[in-house]
Each structure stands twice: as C-alpha cells, then as structure tokens.
Amino acid sequence: MITTIIFDLEGVVIDTERLWDQEISTVLSRRDISYDREKIKHLLSGRSVSEASGMLIEMFGLECAREELTRERIEIMKKLIQDNARLINGFSDFYETIRPKYKTCIATSMDHELLKLTESKIGLNRLFSGKVFSIADVGNIAKPNPDLFLFSAEKLMSAPDECVVIEDSPLGITAAKRAGMKSMGITTTYRRNLLNDADIVVDSYSEIDPERFPDLI
C-alpha cells in the first residue's frame, strides 16, 4: 500500500533545470566551450554541484580547482534562482489534492546554500511542513545512491515499499529503484526514453488523476 510520496525538488517541484542549463552554458562560454545539453545534461542531474563540477573539469580539461568552479557555479545560480525560480506548472494543484492523503517530503541533491535561498523564495518548509531533506543529511552521498531516499522514508516512518518517488532524472529513478521504491518519471527535463526505468512516465501533473494515484504505479 502506498502511503508516502517523495518529491525530488528540481524539475519536479521547482522549475530550475532550465536555470542550470543557463548556468552551465555561461560557465563553459567563459572558457570558449559550447554547451551540448544532449550529451552531458543527464550525466550531471541528481549529483551534488561539487561532484558535477569535478565531472565538468574532467570532461573539458578545465584548468581550475573543483572548489573554484563550484563557487563560480553557485554564484551564478544564486542570481538565477533569485530572479527566476518558480513552481513547476501543475504542481500546486496536484500537491494540494494529494497532500491530505499521503505523507510527503522533498529529497534533493541541491547545494545547501542554494536550497536555503530557494526556501526563502518559494516557502518549501511551509509547503512540506519542514520535511525538506538533502544530501547534506546523508554525508553528501548523491544519487544514484539510494541513501537520501532511504533516509527520507525513515524520517517519515515509512517502509521503502510504501513509497513512490517522483523524479525527473535518470539518476534519481535509479536511486529510487535501489531504495526498493516505486518511481514516477516526469518529462519536465528529459525525454521519455531516458526515463524508461520508472514504473510510469508522465509529461505533466495534469496527466495524473490524484484519486487514482496508487493504481497508476
């Protein structure tokens, strides 16, 4: 029986994946490198900003330290989030319908500093009654490792097989499977073919009938 819905944050609750695209494009263009989203985006989503920065350095042979690049990226994102962060279309209506019926939380790989900024802008703790968990709670062990989802379920006193994870990234769906949880992929960030490992894939919240939600998985 499904009792718990675990929401990834970026691309699922808030529309920031387009902002990360702008950020990476800016960082690479400063170094005269073009951003090929199709080739690298799916390799970075779900990872910590530090881990993703290390991957960018390795991919493109960048001559900077991981800490330096991470700081640069965070500063760019702070400005983008402050000016542009908003909820994903359809999330509010869906959430308000299922909220009384299920235990819910956020489980995100978002950098702690950016998460604090997002919270102040969007009010995540109010929406989720303070149940906003990040990889900082599990020693910064990022997806596709299942640690964050298992930690979140434990905090909500739910067994893994009672949980559905809503994710927009391939790494997040892999993490849900490794945690022994059901998963729903939403194509806000990637095409369906990259989310095929999810138990169900939808294009938007408007496709989900909240009254039939457990039966869909």
Secondary structure, DSSP 8 states (H G I E B T S, - for coil): ---EEEE-SBTTTB--HHHHHHHHHHHHHTTT----HHHHHHHHTTS-HHHHHHHHHHHHT-SS-HHHHHHHHHHHHHHHHHHH--B-TTHHHHHHHHTTTSEEEEEE---HHHHHHHHHHH-HHHHTTT-EEEGGGGTT--TTSSHHHHHHHHHTT--GGGEEEEESSHHHHHHHHHTT-EEEEETTSS-GGGSTTSSEEESSGGG--GGGHHHH-
